[in-house]
Every structure is written in C-alpha cells, then in structure tokens.
Amino acid sequence: MARILIVDDSSTQRIVMARILNQQGHKVRTAANGLKGVQAALATKPDLILMDIAMPEMDGFQATRAIKKNPETQQIPIIMVSGTVRENDRVWSLRQGACDFIGKPFQMDTFVGKINSILGLGHAADFQPESQCMMA
C-alpha cells in the first residue's frame, strides 16, 4: 500500500497510529520531532505525512512549511494530527500547506477514512480533504 511517515513527539501516539496503519497494510516510518520529520521526509519521500503540531526542536507548523518549500518534498500531502483542536490551529495548519486536520483523540474510522481519501483508496467520497492536496 502506501508509505506513511508519522511525526509526533509522543511515543504512545506514534505506536497507536503505526498499529492502525500497519493493520491497513501501509508501511510506516516515524520521527520524534519536526526536525527529524523534515529529514525523514527528504530521505524517504513518503506518500503521506501525519504531523503533530506541538513538538520540541521544530513544531509541526515549521516542519510543514519546510517540507512544502523544498522542491523534493513539496508534493507530499500532510495531515496535521494534533491534540490542539482550536479552529485557528486547524486554519493555520491548512495555510502552512497541510491538506487536512485530525484532532486527537480521533475515531479510527475517521482517521483511516481521511488517510484513504487523500491516498485515493477506499471510500474517498465520504472524507474529502479540507484543502487541495498535492498528490505524490
């Protein structure tokens, strides 16, 4: 299936998301902060990135901007997955280049549905991204 990079400073969140995605048949890599996420995106060119917002060294907004400014990674769709669920964080995520936003805690069906929609898998009509995603 798809190669997905999870960028989150919480090891618990990385494990939970990776388990769900592995069960769906995806290949998963993880990074523990935004700086490592940018480096992993450049090195591995995943099909999709799941990005937390609040992280040390480089937050998710900064990491998303860095990925979207680099010609080698700008086409990779990014979904922000964050416990920060204020409306301005969702809007700011989209302005930085993310194509969707999922709040934590999330419902597994919604999580998988949005990912599949962006990757062009499954019942994409049920979960439309909030902005235009540049497909890999």
DSSP file with accessible surface (Angstrom, degrees, kcal/mol):
  #  RESIDUE AA STRUCTURE BP1 BP2  ACC     N-H-->O    O-->H-N    N-H-->O    O-->H-N    TCO  KAPPA ALPHA  PHI   PSI    X-CA   Y-CA   Z-CA
    1    1 A M              0   0  156      0, 0.0     2,-0.2     0, 0.0    25,-0.1   0.000 360.0 360.0 360.0-128.8    0.0    0.0    0.0
    2    2 A A        -     0   0    7     44,-0.0    25,-2.6    45,-0.0     2,-0.6  -0.578 360.0-126.0-101.1 157.5    1.3    3.4    0.9
    3    3 A R  E     -a   27   0A 104     -2,-0.2    44,-2.5    23,-0.2    45,-1.2  -0.902  35.0-172.5 -98.3 119.8    4.5    4.6    2.7
    4    4 A I  E     -ab  28  48A   3     23,-3.0    25,-2.3    -2,-0.6     2,-0.5  -0.954  15.8-153.5-122.7 133.2    3.4    6.9    5.6
    5    5 A L  E     -ab  29  49A   1     43,-2.5    45,-3.0    -2,-0.4     2,-0.5  -0.916   8.4-158.9-103.9 124.7    5.6    9.0    7.9
    6    6 A I  E     -ab  30  50A   0     23,-2.8    25,-2.3    -2,-0.5     2,-0.6  -0.923   6.1-170.6-103.6 123.3    4.3    9.7   11.4
    7    7 A V  E     +ab  31  51A   1     43,-3.2    45,-2.5    -2,-0.5     2,-0.3  -0.944  29.7 131.1-117.4 108.0    5.9   12.8   13.1
    8    8 A D        -     0   0    1     23,-2.2     6,-0.1    -2,-0.6    47,-0.1  -0.960  52.7-141.9-158.0 137.1    4.9   13.0   16.7
    9    9 A D  S    S+     0   0   73     45,-0.3     2,-0.7    -2,-0.3     3,-0.1   0.644  83.2  87.3 -79.4 -10.7    6.9   13.6   19.9
   10   10 A S     >  -     0   0   40      1,-0.2     4,-2.3     2,-0.0     5,-0.2  -0.780  62.7-160.6 -91.1 116.2    4.6   11.2   21.8
   11   11 A S  H  > S+     0   0   62     -2,-0.7     4,-2.5     1,-0.2     5,-0.2   0.877  93.5  56.0 -62.9 -33.7    5.9    7.6   21.5
   12   12 A T  H  > S+     0   0   90      1,-0.2     4,-2.6     2,-0.2    -1,-0.2   0.937 108.3  46.3 -62.5 -46.2    2.4    6.4   22.6
   13   13 A Q  H  > S+     0   0   51      1,-0.2     4,-2.6     2,-0.2     5,-0.3   0.902 111.6  51.7 -64.4 -41.0    0.8    8.3   19.7
   14   14 A R  H  X S+     0   0   46     -4,-2.3     4,-2.5     2,-0.2    -1,-0.2   0.930 112.0  46.8 -60.9 -43.8    3.3    7.0   17.2
   15   15 A I  H  X S+     0   0   85     -4,-2.5     4,-2.5     2,-0.2    -2,-0.2   0.931 113.0  48.4 -64.1 -46.0    2.7    3.4   18.3
   16   16 A V  H  X S+     0   0   59     -4,-2.6     4,-2.1     2,-0.2    -2,-0.2   0.952 115.7  42.9 -61.2 -49.9   -1.1    3.8   18.2
   17   17 A M  H  X S+     0   0    2     -4,-2.6     4,-2.6     1,-0.2     5,-0.2   0.915 113.5  52.2 -64.9 -40.4   -1.1    5.4   14.7
   18   18 A A  H  X S+     0   0   16     -4,-2.5     4,-3.0    -5,-0.3     5,-0.2   0.909 108.3  51.2 -63.3 -41.0    1.5    2.9   13.4
   19   19 A R  H  X S+     0   0  161     -4,-2.5     4,-2.2     2,-0.2    -1,-0.2   0.933 111.3  47.5 -61.0 -46.4   -0.5   -0.1   14.6
   20   20 A I  H  X S+     0   0   17     -4,-2.1     4,-1.0     1,-0.2    -2,-0.2   0.941 116.0  44.1 -60.0 -46.9   -3.6    1.2   12.9
   21   21 A L  H  <>S+     0   0    1     -4,-2.6     5,-2.3     1,-0.2     3,-0.3   0.881 111.0  53.1 -70.3 -37.1   -1.8    1.9    9.6
   22   22 A N  H ><5S+     0   0   88     -4,-3.0     3,-1.7     1,-0.2    -1,-0.2   0.902 105.9  54.9 -63.0 -38.6    0.1   -1.3    9.7
   23   23 A Q  H 3<5S+     0   0  141     -4,-2.2    -1,-0.2     1,-0.3    -2,-0.2   0.788 104.7  54.6 -64.2 -26.4   -3.2   -3.2   10.0
   24   24 A Q  T 3<5S-     0   0   72     -4,-1.0    -1,-0.3    -3,-0.3    -2,-0.2   0.431 125.3-104.9 -84.9  -2.4   -4.4   -1.4    6.9
   25   25 A G  T < 5S+     0   0   43     -3,-1.7    -3,-0.2     1,-0.3     2,-0.2   0.531  73.8 139.3  93.6   7.4   -1.3   -2.7    5.0
   26   26 A H      < -     0   0    7     -5,-2.3     2,-0.5   -25,-0.1    -1,-0.3  -0.504  54.1-123.5 -84.4 154.7    0.7    0.5    5.0
   27   27 A K  E     -a    3   0A 151    -25,-2.6   -23,-3.0    -2,-0.2     2,-0.4  -0.866  34.9-159.2 -95.1 128.0    4.5    0.8    5.5
   28   28 A V  E     +a    4   0A  35     -2,-0.5     2,-0.3   -25,-0.2   -23,-0.2  -0.905  19.8 178.4-119.9 136.6    5.2    3.2    8.4
   29   29 A R  E     -a    5   0A 143    -25,-2.3   -23,-2.8    -2,-0.4     2,-0.3  -0.924  17.4-152.9-122.0 156.4    8.2    5.2    9.5
   30   30 A T  E     -a    6   0A  69     -2,-0.3     2,-0.3   -25,-0.2   -23,-0.2  -0.904  12.3-166.7-131.7 157.7    8.2    7.5   12.5
   31   31 A A  E     -a    7   0A   8    -25,-2.3   -23,-2.2    -2,-0.3     6,-0.1  -0.990  18.2-143.3-141.0 142.8   10.1   10.6   13.6
   32   32 A A  S    S+     0   0   33     -2,-0.3     2,-0.3   -25,-0.2   -25,-0.1   0.484  78.8  11.8 -90.4  -4.4   10.0   12.0   17.2
   33   33 A N  S  > S-     0   0    7     22,-0.1     4,-2.2     1,-0.1     5,-0.1  -0.973  83.2 -93.9-160.3 173.0   10.1   15.8   16.3
   34   34 A G  H  > S+     0   0    0     24,-1.3     4,-2.5    22,-0.7     5,-0.2   0.878 118.9  52.7 -62.7 -40.5    9.6   18.2   13.4
   35   35 A L  H  > S+     0   0   62     21,-0.4     4,-2.2     1,-0.2    -1,-0.2   0.950 112.9  44.3 -62.2 -46.2   13.3   18.4   12.6
   36   36 A K  H  > S+     0   0  104      1,-0.2     4,-2.7     2,-0.2    -1,-0.2   0.852 111.4  56.2 -66.2 -31.7   13.7   14.7   12.3
   37   37 A G  H  X S+     0   0    0     -4,-2.2     4,-2.5     2,-0.2    -2,-0.2   0.913 106.6  48.0 -65.5 -42.9   10.4   14.6   10.4
   38   38 A V  H  X S+     0   0   32     -4,-2.5     4,-2.1     2,-0.2    -2,-0.2   0.934 113.6  48.0 -62.8 -44.3   11.8   17.0    7.8
   39   39 A Q  H  X S+     0   0  113     -4,-2.2     4,-2.3     1,-0.2    -2,-0.2   0.920 112.9  48.0 -62.8 -42.8   14.9   14.9    7.5
   40   40 A A  H  X S+     0   0   12     -4,-2.7     4,-2.7     2,-0.2     5,-0.4   0.880 109.4  53.4 -66.9 -37.8   13.0   11.7    7.2
   41   41 A A  H  X S+     0   0    0     -4,-2.5     4,-2.1     1,-0.2    -1,-0.2   0.927 111.8  45.2 -62.2 -43.0   10.7   13.2    4.5
   42   42 A L  H  < S+     0   0   63     -4,-2.1    -2,-0.2     1,-0.2    -1,-0.2   0.907 117.6  44.0 -67.2 -39.9   13.6   14.2    2.4
   43   43 A A  H  < S+     0   0   84     -4,-2.3    -2,-0.2    -5,-0.2    -1,-0.2   0.856 128.1  24.4 -74.8 -35.4   15.4   10.8    2.9
   44   44 A T  H  < S-     0   0   33     -4,-2.7    -3,-0.2    -5,-0.2    -2,-0.2   0.606  82.2-146.2-110.0 -17.7   12.4    8.6    2.3
   45   45 A K     <  -     0   0   67     -4,-2.1    -4,-0.1    -5,-0.4    -3,-0.1   0.940  27.3-158.1  47.5  63.9    9.9   10.6    0.2
   46   46 A P        -     0   0    4      0, 0.0   -42,-0.2     0, 0.0     3,-0.1  -0.174  23.9-123.3 -66.9 166.6    6.8    9.0    1.8
   47   47 A D  S    S+     0   0   42    -44,-2.5    89,-0.4     1,-0.3     2,-0.3   0.700  93.8   8.3 -79.8 -21.4    3.4    9.0    0.1
   48   48 A L  E     -b    4   0A   0    -45,-1.2   -43,-2.5    28,-0.1     2,-0.4  -0.978  64.4-148.3-159.1 146.3    1.8   10.8    3.1
   49   49 A I  E     -bc   5  78A   0     28,-2.2    30,-2.8    -2,-0.3     2,-0.6  -0.981   3.3-157.3-122.1 133.0    2.9   12.5    6.3
   50   50 A L  E     -bc   6  79A   2    -45,-3.0   -43,-3.2    -2,-0.4     2,-0.5  -0.953  24.1-167.2-104.9 118.4    0.9   12.7    9.6
   51   51 A M  E     -bc   7  80A   0     28,-2.8    30,-2.5    -2,-0.6   -43,-0.2  -0.931  15.5-150.4-121.5 123.3    2.3   15.7   11.5
   52   52 A D        -     0   0   11    -45,-2.5    30,-0.2    -2,-0.5     3,-0.1  -0.378  12.5-144.2 -74.2 164.2    1.7   16.7   15.2
   53   53 A I  S    S+     0   0    9     28,-0.2     7,-3.0     1,-0.2     2,-0.9   0.893  80.0  56.9 -95.7 -60.1    1.8   20.4   16.0
   54   54 A A  S    S+     0   0   61      5,-0.2   -45,-0.3     6,-0.1    -1,-0.2  -0.654  71.9 135.7 -85.1 105.7    3.4   20.8   19.4
   55   55 A M        -     0   0   19     -2,-0.9   -22,-0.1    -3,-0.1     2,-0.0  -0.980  51.9-102.6-144.6 155.9    6.9   19.2   19.3
   56   56 A P  S    S+     0   0   72      0, 0.0     2,-2.6     0, 0.0   -22,-0.7  -0.293  96.2  15.4 -75.6 165.2   10.4   20.1   20.5
   57   57 A E  S    S+     0   0  138    -24,-0.1     2,-0.3   -23,-0.1   -24,-0.1  -0.228 138.5  12.2  69.9 -51.1   13.2   21.4   18.2
   58   58 A M  S    S-     0   0   40     -2,-2.6   -24,-1.3     4,-0.0   -23,-0.2  -0.890  80.5-137.0-154.2 122.0   10.8   22.3   15.4
   59   59 A D     >  -     0   0   48     -2,-0.3     4,-2.5   -25,-0.1    -5,-0.2  -0.210  32.2 -99.7 -77.1 174.1    7.0   22.3   15.7
   60   60 A G  H  > S+     0   0    0     -7,-3.0     4,-2.5     1,-0.2     5,-0.2   0.823 121.1  54.8 -65.2 -32.2    4.6   20.9   13.1
   61   61 A F  H  > S+     0   0   22     -8,-0.3     4,-2.4     2,-0.2    -1,-0.2   0.945 111.8  43.9 -65.0 -46.9    3.9   24.3   11.5
   62   62 A Q  H  > S+     0   0   82      2,-0.2     4,-2.4     1,-0.2    -2,-0.2   0.909 114.8  49.3 -63.8 -43.4    7.6   24.9   10.9
   63   63 A A  H  X S+     0   0    0     -4,-2.5     4,-2.6     2,-0.2     5,-0.2   0.915 110.3  50.7 -63.9 -41.7    8.2   21.4    9.7
   64   64 A T  H  X S+     0   0    0     -4,-2.5     4,-2.7     1,-0.2    -2,-0.2   0.935 110.8  48.8 -62.6 -44.6    5.2   21.6    7.3
   65   65 A R  H  X S+     0   0   84     -4,-2.4     4,-1.8     1,-0.2    -1,-0.2   0.922 111.5  50.0 -60.4 -43.1    6.5   24.8    5.9
   66   66 A A  H  X S+     0   0   33     -4,-2.4     4,-1.0     1,-0.2    -2,-0.2   0.915 112.7  46.4 -63.1 -41.9   10.0   23.4    5.4
   67   67 A I  H  < S+     0   0    1     -4,-2.6     3,-0.5     1,-0.2     6,-0.3   0.919 114.0  47.8 -66.3 -42.7    8.6   20.3    3.6
   68   68 A K  H  < S+     0   0   37     -4,-2.7    -1,-0.2     1,-0.2    -2,-0.2   0.760 109.6  53.2 -74.0 -22.0    6.3   22.4    1.4
   69   69 A K  H  < S+     0   0  159     -4,-1.8    -1,-0.2    -5,-0.2    -2,-0.2   0.692  91.4  86.4 -83.0 -20.0    9.1   24.8    0.5
   70   70 A N  S >X S-     0   0   48     -4,-1.0     4,-2.1    -3,-0.5     3,-1.7  -0.716  71.8-147.0 -86.0 122.0   11.5   22.1   -0.6
   71   71 A P  T 34 S+     0   0   97      0, 0.0     4,-0.3     0, 0.0    -1,-0.1   0.790  98.2  58.4 -57.5 -26.2   11.0   21.1   -4.3
   72   72 A E  T 34 S+     0   0  109      1,-0.2    -4,-0.1     2,-0.1    -5,-0.1   0.699 122.8  20.4 -76.9 -19.8   12.0   17.5   -3.4
   73   73 A T  T X4 S+     0   0    4     -3,-1.7     3,-2.0    -6,-0.3    -1,-0.2   0.462  90.9 101.1-126.3  -4.3    9.2   17.1   -0.9
   74   74 A Q  T 3< S+     0   0   78     -4,-2.1    60,-0.2     1,-0.3    -2,-0.1   0.748  79.5  58.9 -62.3 -22.8    6.6   19.8   -1.7
   75   75 A Q  T 3  S+     0   0   58     -4,-0.3    -1,-0.3    -8,-0.1    -7,-0.1   0.601  79.3 106.5 -82.6  -8.6    4.2   17.3   -3.4
   76   76 A I  S <  S-     0   0    0     -3,-2.0   -28,-0.1    -9,-0.2    59,-0.1  -0.567  72.9-127.7 -74.8 122.9    3.9   15.1   -0.3
   77   77 A P        -     0   0    1      0, 0.0   -28,-2.2     0, 0.0     2,-0.4  -0.451  23.7-157.2 -70.3 142.4    0.4   15.5    1.3
   78   78 A I  E     -c   49   0A   0     19,-0.4    21,-3.0   -30,-0.2    22,-0.9  -0.985  10.1-165.9-123.8 131.5    0.5   16.3    5.0
   79   79 A I  E     -cd  50 100A   0    -30,-2.8   -28,-2.8    -2,-0.4     2,-0.4  -0.975  19.9-137.2-112.1 124.8   -2.3   15.7    7.5
   80   80 A M  E     -cd  51 101A   0     20,-2.4    22,-3.2    -2,-0.5     2,-0.5  -0.689  19.5-172.5 -78.7 131.6   -2.0   17.5   10.8
   81   81 A V  E     + d   0 102A   1    -30,-2.5     2,-0.3    -2,-0.4   -28,-0.2  -0.949  24.0 152.2-126.9 106.5   -2.9   15.2   13.7
   82   82 A S  E     - d   0 103A   1     20,-2.0    22,-2.1    -2,-0.5   -30,-0.1  -0.981  57.2-138.8-145.4 148.9   -3.0   17.1   16.9
   83   83 A G  S    S+     0   0   47     -2,-0.3     2,-1.0    20,-0.2    -1,-0.1   0.577  90.6  90.1 -76.0 -11.6   -4.5   17.4   20.4
   84   84 A T        +     0   0   36      1,-0.1    -2,-0.1     5,-0.0    -1,-0.0  -0.775  53.3 167.4 -85.2 102.0   -4.7   21.1   19.8
   85   85 A V        +     0   0   89     -2,-1.0    -1,-0.1    19,-0.1     2,-0.1   0.074  19.7 134.2-113.0  26.6   -8.1   21.3   18.2
   86   86 A R    >>  -     0   0  152      1,-0.1     4,-1.8     4,-0.0     3,-0.6  -0.448  64.3-119.5 -71.9 149.2   -8.8   25.0   18.2
   87   87 A E  H 3> S+     0   0  114      1,-0.3     4,-2.7     2,-0.2     5,-0.2   0.884 112.9  55.5 -57.8 -41.3  -10.2   26.4   15.0
   88   88 A N  H 3> S+     0   0  102      1,-0.2     4,-2.6     2,-0.2    -1,-0.3   0.849 106.0  52.2 -65.7 -29.7   -7.3   28.8   14.5
   89   89 A D  H <> S+     0   0   14     -3,-0.6     4,-2.2     2,-0.2    -1,-0.2   0.898 110.3  48.3 -70.0 -38.5   -4.9   25.8   14.7
   90   90 A R  H  X S+     0   0   57     -4,-1.8     4,-1.9     2,-0.2    -2,-0.2   0.955 115.2  44.3 -63.7 -48.3   -6.8   24.0   12.0
   91   91 A V  H  X S+     0   0   42     -4,-2.7     4,-2.1     1,-0.2    -2,-0.2   0.928 113.7  49.8 -63.6 -44.6   -6.9   27.0    9.8
   92   92 A W  H  X S+     0   0  111     -4,-2.6     4,-1.5    -5,-0.2    -1,-0.2   0.884 107.2  56.1 -63.8 -37.1   -3.2   27.8   10.3
   93   93 A S  H  <>S+     0   0    0     -4,-2.2     5,-2.1     1,-0.2     4,-0.5   0.931 108.6  46.8 -57.7 -46.7   -2.3   24.1    9.5
   94   94 A L  H ><5S+     0   0   35     -4,-1.9     3,-1.1     1,-0.2    -1,-0.2   0.885 109.5  54.1 -65.5 -37.0   -4.1   24.4    6.2
   95   95 A R  H 3<5S+     0   0  182     -4,-2.1    -1,-0.2     1,-0.3    -2,-0.2   0.775 103.3  56.9 -68.7 -25.6   -2.3   27.7    5.5
   96   96 A Q  T 3<5S-     0   0   20     -4,-1.5    -1,-0.3    -3,-0.3   -28,-0.2   0.590 132.2 -88.9 -80.0 -12.6    1.1   26.1    6.1
   97   97 A G  T < 5S+     0   0   29     -3,-1.1   -19,-0.4    -4,-0.5    -3,-0.2   0.361  80.7 137.9 122.8  -5.1    0.4   23.6    3.4
   98   98 A A      < -     0   0    0     -5,-2.1    -1,-0.4    -6,-0.2   -19,-0.2  -0.419  42.3-151.9 -67.1 150.2   -1.4   20.7    5.2
   99   99 A a  S    S+     0   0    2    -21,-3.0    32,-1.6     1,-0.2    31,-0.8   0.566  71.7   6.9-102.7  -8.3   -4.3   19.3    3.3
  100  100 A D  E     -d   79   0A   1    -22,-0.9   -20,-2.4    29,-0.2     2,-0.4  -0.974  61.0-138.6-161.9 171.6   -6.3   18.1    6.3
  101  101 A F  E     -d   80   0A  14     -2,-0.3     2,-0.4   -22,-0.2   -20,-0.2  -0.999  10.0-171.3-141.7 130.5   -6.5   18.2   10.1
  102  102 A I  E     -d   81   0A   7    -22,-3.2   -20,-2.0    -2,-0.4     2,-0.2  -0.996  18.0-141.6-124.4 125.2   -7.5   15.4   12.5
  103  103 A G  E     -d   82   0A  23     -2,-0.4   -20,-0.2   -22,-0.2   -18,-0.1  -0.582  30.4 -92.2 -84.0 147.6   -8.0   16.2   16.2
  104  104 A K  S    S+     0   0   31    -22,-2.1     2,-0.1    -2,-0.2   -19,-0.1  -0.860 107.7  43.8-100.3 142.6   -6.8   13.8   19.0
  105  105 A P  S    S-     0   0  134      0, 0.0     2,-0.3     0, 0.0    -2,-0.1   0.588  89.8-175.2 -72.4 153.1   -8.3   11.7   20.3
  106  106 A F        -     0   0   37     -2,-0.1     2,-0.4    -4,-0.1    -2,-0.1  -0.790  30.4-111.7-117.3 158.1   -9.7   10.6   16.9
  107  107 A Q     >  -     0   0  144     -2,-0.3     4,-2.6     1,-0.1     3,-0.2  -0.745  28.1-132.2 -82.6 133.6  -12.2    8.0   15.8
  108  108 A M  H  > S+     0   0   86     -2,-0.4     4,-2.9     1,-0.2     5,-0.3   0.896 105.1  53.8 -57.4 -41.1  -10.4    5.2   14.0
  109  109 A D  H  > S+     0   0  125      1,-0.2     4,-2.4     2,-0.2    -1,-0.2   0.905 111.8  44.7 -61.2 -41.6  -12.9    5.2   11.1
  110  110 A T  H  > S+     0   0   53     -3,-0.2     4,-2.7     2,-0.2     5,-0.3   0.928 113.5  50.9 -67.7 -43.6  -12.4    8.9   10.6
  111  111 A F  H  X S+     0   0    0     -4,-2.6     4,-1.9     2,-0.2    -2,-0.2   0.962 116.6  39.0 -57.4 -54.1   -8.6    8.6   10.9
  112  112 A V  H  X S+     0   0   18     -4,-2.9     4,-2.9     1,-0.2     5,-0.2   0.904 114.7  55.2 -66.3 -40.2   -8.4    5.8    8.3
  113  113 A G  H  X S+     0   0   12     -4,-2.4     4,-2.2    -5,-0.3    -1,-0.2   0.912 108.7  45.9 -61.6 -43.7  -11.1    7.4    6.1
  114  114 A K  H  X S+     0   0   34     -4,-2.7     4,-2.2     2,-0.2    -1,-0.2   0.913 114.1  48.9 -67.5 -40.3   -9.2   10.7    5.7
  115  115 A I  H  X S+     0   0    1     -4,-1.9     4,-2.3    -5,-0.3    -2,-0.2   0.952 113.0  47.0 -62.8 -48.1   -5.9    8.9    5.1
  116  116 A N  H  X>S+     0   0   26     -4,-2.9     5,-3.6     1,-0.2     4,-0.7   0.873 109.9  54.9 -62.5 -36.4   -7.5    6.7    2.4
  117  117 A S  H ><5S+     0   0   14     -4,-2.2     3,-0.8    -5,-0.2    -1,-0.2   0.950 110.4  44.1 -61.8 -47.5   -9.2    9.7    0.8
  118  118 A I  H 3<5S+     0   0    3     -4,-2.2    -2,-0.2     1,-0.3    -1,-0.2   0.877 115.7  48.1 -68.0 -34.0   -6.0   11.6    0.4
  119  119 A L  H 3<5S-     0   0   31     -4,-2.3    -1,-0.3    -5,-0.2    -2,-0.2   0.548 115.8-115.5 -81.8  -7.5   -4.2    8.5   -0.9
  120  120 A G  T <<5S+     0   0   56     -3,-0.8     2,-0.3    -4,-0.7    -3,-0.2   0.788  72.8 128.5  78.3  29.1   -7.1    7.7   -3.3
  121  121 A L      < -     0   0   53     -5,-3.6    -1,-0.3    -6,-0.2    -2,-0.1  -0.810  57.5 -11.1-113.5 156.7   -8.0    4.5   -1.6
  122  122 A G  S    S-     0   0   64     -2,-0.3     2,-1.6     1,-0.2     3,-0.2  -0.211 120.7  -7.0  65.1-145.2  -11.4    3.2   -0.3
  123  123 A H    >>  +     0   0  151      1,-0.2     3,-1.5     2,-0.1     4,-0.5  -0.515  68.6 165.0 -90.9  70.7  -14.4    5.3    0.0
  124  124 A A  G >4  +     0   0   31     -2,-1.6     3,-0.9     1,-0.3    -1,-0.2   0.786  66.7  67.8 -61.8 -27.8  -12.9    8.6   -0.8
  125  125 A A  G 34 S+     0   0   83      1,-0.2    -1,-0.3    -3,-0.2     3,-0.2   0.797  94.7  58.8 -65.3 -24.1  -16.2   10.4   -1.4
  126  126 A D  G <4 S+     0   0  115     -3,-1.5     2,-0.4     1,-0.2    -1,-0.2   0.764 112.3  36.6 -75.9 -25.3  -17.0   10.0    2.4
  127  127 A F  S << S-     0   0   58     -3,-0.9    -1,-0.2    -4,-0.5    -2,-0.0  -0.820  70.8-175.7-134.6  94.6  -14.0   12.0    3.5
  128  128 A Q        -     0   0  126     -2,-0.4    -3,-0.1    -3,-0.2   -14,-0.1  -0.735  31.9-111.6 -90.7 136.9  -12.9   15.0    1.4
  129  129 A P        -     0   0   37      0, 0.0   -29,-0.2     0, 0.0    -1,-0.1  -0.264  20.7-124.8 -62.3 153.9   -9.7   16.8    2.4
  130  130 A E  S    S+     0   0   78    -31,-0.8     2,-0.3     2,-0.1   -30,-0.2   0.663  89.7  16.0 -76.7 -18.1  -10.2   20.3    3.7
  131  131 A S  S    S-     0   0   37    -32,-1.6     2,-0.4   -34,-0.0   -32,-0.1  -0.891 101.3 -70.2-142.8 175.9   -7.8   21.8    1.1
  132  132 A Q        -     0   0  185     -2,-0.3     2,-0.4   -34,-0.1    -2,-0.1  -0.577  48.5-153.8 -73.6 123.6   -6.2   20.9   -2.2
  133  133 A a        -     0   0   26     -2,-0.4     2,-0.7   -34,-0.1   -35,-0.1  -0.816  12.7-132.9 -96.9 140.1   -3.6   18.2   -1.6
  134  134 A M        -     0   0  104     -2,-0.4     2,-0.1   -60,-0.2   -35,-0.1  -0.832  31.1-136.1 -89.0 113.8   -0.7   17.8   -4.0
  135  135 A M              0   0  101     -2,-0.7   -59,-0.1   -59,-0.1   -87,-0.1  -0.450 360.0 360.0 -75.1 146.5   -0.6   14.1   -4.6
  136  136 A A              0   0   76    -89,-0.4    -1,-0.1    -2,-0.1   -89,-0.1  -0.247 360.0 360.0 -73.2 360.0    2.7   12.2   -4.6
